[in-house]
Amino acid sequence: MQYQPKPLNVEDVARALLDPSAPATDPAIQLLQVAMSGFGYNFYDARNVARSNDQVVRARVSDVLGTAAAGLSKLEKAYKAHAFPGSTREQPYPPPEVMARIRAIDDLRQRIEALASALVAAETPATDSTWFRFRDERTLLQSLVAYDVMLAAGADRLAAAASSIAPADVEDAALAGVEGELEELQAAFTKRRNLLRGDSSPGSGGALQPR
């Protein structure tokens, strides 16, 4: 009797690839799971997709922050030219309040750049099966996605706040708005790091809640 392979149900295949936690009973699907898990890694596994998405989001957030930092660098130069066009005999140096704001802009720029670098180099969830004996992998990855959403939204708000400041509008209140967004981002990043170390979750009072 000639072997007739059983037609595969597309939905069953997709479910098996995206959620390997539910073992497949169809030998053909089992074989496909093995084939797609070459060298022990299944690119279609929802958990691996979550890890990949985390890296993509962090890279995107880092790029947004880098753009914001570059904008602040331009703002610093433009503000200095606007507030202190040049030295005079009566005013050889910029006024103290101008220098204070220039330093504040530069400090914000440096802190944003540091956070952008830290995000790119941040930890990712371990794939060690022994480690996951003590952690709920699915809950961890769902929490990680929640932090990714908050970081992305926060980075956009920070960039918008920074880009909205014109050289003629530089004042303490405007800079405080950027600082507030940066502090929320830093707090969320710290909580994300603690999450991977087993210390917190987005539902435990984490900063940067969706607005």
C-alpha positions in Angstrom: 0.0 0.0 0.0 1.4 3.3 -1.1 2.0 5.8 1.7 -0.3 8.8 1.5 0.8 11.7 3.6 -1.9 13.3 5.7 -2.7 16.9 4.6 -1.5 19.4 7.2 -3.9 21.8 8.7 -2.5 25.3 8.4 -3.9 26.5 11.7 -2.5 23.4 13.5 1.0 24.1 12.0 0.9 27.7 13.0 -0.2 26.9 16.5 2.5 24.3 16.9 5.2 26.6 15.7 4.1 29.7 17.7 3.3 27.8 20.9 5.5 24.7 21.2 4.5 24.4 24.9 1.6 22.4 23.6 3.1 19.2 22.1 1.9 18.3 18.7 0.5 14.8 18.1 0.7 14.8 14.3 4.1 13.2 13.3 4.4 15.5 10.4 4.0 18.6 12.6 6.5 17.1 15.1 9.0 16.7 12.3 8.4 20.3 11.2 9.0 21.5 14.7 12.3 19.7 14.8 13.2 21.1 11.4 12.3 24.6 12.4 14.3 24.2 15.6 17.6 23.8 13.8 20.5 24.0 16.3 18.0 24.3 19.1 16.4 27.6 18.1 12.9 28.0 16.6 12.5 31.4 15.0 8.7 30.9 15.0 8.5 30.2 18.7 6.5 32.9 20.3 9.1 33.2 23.1 11.9 33.7 20.6 9.7 36.2 18.7 9.3 38.1 21.9 13.0 38.2 22.4 13.6 39.4 18.9 10.9 42.0 19.2 12.5 43.2 22.4 15.8 43.8 20.6 14.1 45.6 17.8 12.1 47.9 20.1 15.2 48.7 22.2 17.2 49.6 19.1 14.3 51.8 17.9 14.0 53.5 21.3 17.8 54.1 21.3 17.6 55.7 17.8 14.8 58.0 19.0 16.8 59.0 22.0 19.9 59.6 19.8 17.8 61.9 17.6 16.6 63.8 20.7 20.1 64.1 22.0 21.3 65.5 18.6 18.4 67.9 18.7 19.5 69.2 22.1 23.0 69.6 20.9 21.8 71.9 18.1 19.5 73.7 20.6 22.4 74.4 22.9 24.3 76.1 20.2 21.3 78.0 18.8 20.3 79.1 22.3 23.8 80.4 23.1 23.8 82.4 19.8 20.3 83.8 20.6 20.9 84.6 24.2 24.5 85.8 23.9 25.3 86.9 20.3 28.8 88.1 21.2 31.0 89.7 23.9 30.9 93.4 24.6 32.9 95.6 26.9 29.9 95.8 29.2 29.1 92.0 28.9 32.3 90.0 28.1 30.8 86.7 29.3 27.3 85.2 29.0 25.0 86.0 32.0 24.9 83.4 34.8 21.3 82.3 33.9 22.3 81.7 30.3 25.3 79.6 31.3 23.1 77.7 33.7 20.6 76.8 31.0 23.4 75.9 28.6 24.8 73.5 31.2 21.3 72.1 31.8 20.8 71.4 28.1 24.2 69.7 27.9 23.5 67.6 31.0 20.2 66.4 29.5 21.9 65.5 26.3 24.6 63.5 28.1 22.0 61.6 30.2 19.9 60.8 27.1 22.9 59.5 25.2 23.9 57.4 28.2 20.4 55.9 28.4 20.4 55.2 24.7 23.6 53.3 25.0 22.4 51.4 28.0 19.2 50.3 26.2 21.2 48.8 23.3 23.4 46.9 25.7 20.6 45.8 28.1 20.1 42.2 29.2 17.8 39.9 27.4 15.9 37.0 28.9 18.1 33.9 29.3 17.3 30.8 27.3 18.7 28.4 29.8 16.1 25.7 30.6 17.6 25.3 34.1 17.1 29.0 34.8 13.4 28.8 33.8 12.8 26.1 36.4 12.7 29.0 38.8 10.9 31.6 36.6 7.7 31.7 34.6 9.0 32.3 31.1 5.7 33.3 29.5 4.9 35.8 32.3 8.4 37.2 32.1 8.2 37.7 28.3 4.7 39.3 28.6 6.0 41.7 31.2 9.0 42.5 29.0 6.7 43.4 26.1 4.8 45.7 28.5 8.0 47.5 29.4 9.0 47.7 25.7 5.7 49.5 25.0 6.2 51.9 27.8 9.8 52.6 26.8 8.8 53.3 23.2 5.9 55.6 24.2 8.1 57.4 26.7 10.9 57.9 24.2 8.5 59.4 21.7 7.2 61.8 24.4 10.7 62.8 25.4 11.7 63.5 21.7 8.5 65.5 21.2 9.2 67.6 24.3 12.8 68.2 23.3 12.0 69.1 19.7 9.3 71.6 20.7 11.7 73.9 22.4 12.8 76.8 20.2 16.0 78.8 21.1 13.9 81.8 22.1 11.7 79.6 24.3 14.5 78.0 26.4 13.5 78.4 30.0 13.6 76.3 33.2 10.0 75.1 32.8 10.6 73.9 29.2 13.8 72.0 30.2 12.0 70.6 33.3 9.5 69.0 30.9 12.2 67.1 29.1 13.8 66.2 32.4 10.5 64.8 33.7 10.2 62.5 30.6 13.8 61.4 30.9 13.4 60.5 34.6 10.3 58.4 33.8 12.3 56.6 31.1 15.2 56.0 33.4 12.8 54.6 36.1 11.1 52.3 33.5 14.5 51.1 32.3 15.6 50.4 35.9 12.4 48.4 36.5 12.9 46.5 33.2 16.4 45.5 34.4 15.1 44.5 37.8 12.4 42.4 36.1 15.1 40.3 34.5 16.8 39.9 37.8 13.5 38.8 39.5 12.8 42.0 41.4 9.7 43.6 39.9 7.0 43.5 37.3 5.0 46.2 35.4 2.0 45.6 37.6 3.9 46.4 40.8 3.7 50.2 40.6 6.1 50.6 37.7 6.7 54.1 36.3 5.8 55.3 32.9 2.2 54.0 32.8 0.5 54.4 29.4 -1.3 57.7 29.0 
